[in-house]
Amino acid sequence: MDDRPYHHGHLRATLLAEAERALRDDGIDALSLRELARQAGVSHAAPRRHFPDRQALLDALAEAGFTRLADEVCAAIGGAGVDYQARLRAAAASFVRFATRDAALMELMFAAKNAADSAGTREAAARLFGVIGDLIGEGQQAGALPPGDPYRLQLLFGATMQGIAVLVSSGRIQPGQADMLISDAIVLFTRGQPGSS
């Protein structure tokens, strides 16, 4: 029996960071609350104060992933200036960077989003897709993107970027080639539209 006391001021954050590392290095099957407790130096029961079961941990990881990705996409858009094509490219590059750096987390995020059991995960995912949706809507309104159903265009944009990320993660292309593919995709999305570069 593990008698170690629970003394950890930032246990939830520590467990999430350790879980993300394990996910990245060893895959989802390596994630266990008991092993995370061992890594954090606390009793095996301590993680249950924050995550009643393994699924709660996975949901929290997915929520944190969506939050971080939304923050990164917002920062990329904000830092790209006023040119629409540059802002769309920055959002795409940010998405692809995250998806290639944290492929296992990205897979978990989308699996959790589709399961939709966690309100926190749904809200964090909605924020990310709201940011991208707003960018798509802005492009359509300005004539930089084709008219039509903005949700379909958002899905196409996301699928294209996810596809580029998979090509990198699977070794089909080198990471440096992703930038060229992103640029090509943005040109295709905006080609021939009034106001496009």
C-alpha positions, 0 to 999 in steps of 0.5 A: 500500500502506498502511504505517501501523503498528498502534498502537491500545490499544483498537482492537476497541472503537473499531472496534465503536463506529465500525461501530455509527455507520456502521450507524446512519447509512448501513446495513449495506452501508456496513460494511467493515473497510477503511473502519473502519480508515481511520476509526480511523487504523490500517492496513487490515490492523489490524482483522483482528487482531480480526475475521478477516472482515466476518461476524466484525465483524457477529457482534461487533456483534450480540453487543454489541447483545444485551449492551447491550439486556439490560443496559438491560432489567435496569436498567429492571426494577430501577429500576421498584420492586416493582409487577409491571405497572410492571416489565413496562412498564419492560422493554417501554419499554426494549426499544422505546427501544433498537429505535427508537434502533438499528433497523438494529442490532436488525435485525442482532441478530435476523438474527445470532441466527437464523443462530446461527453465533456462540456469543457472539451466541447467549449474549448473546441467551439472556441477554436472552431469559432476563431477559424469560422470567424476568419473564414466568414471575414474572408467571404465577406471581403470577397477573398474566399468563395461564397457559399456555406462557410461551415463547409469551407471551414471543414475543407480548410481544417481537413486540408491542414490536417492532411498536411500535418498527417503527411509530415507526421507519417514521414511522407514529406519533410517538415520544411515542405509543409510550409510550401503546401500551406502556401499553395493551399492558401493560394488555391483557397483565395485564387481568383477572388476579388481582394486576394493577393 
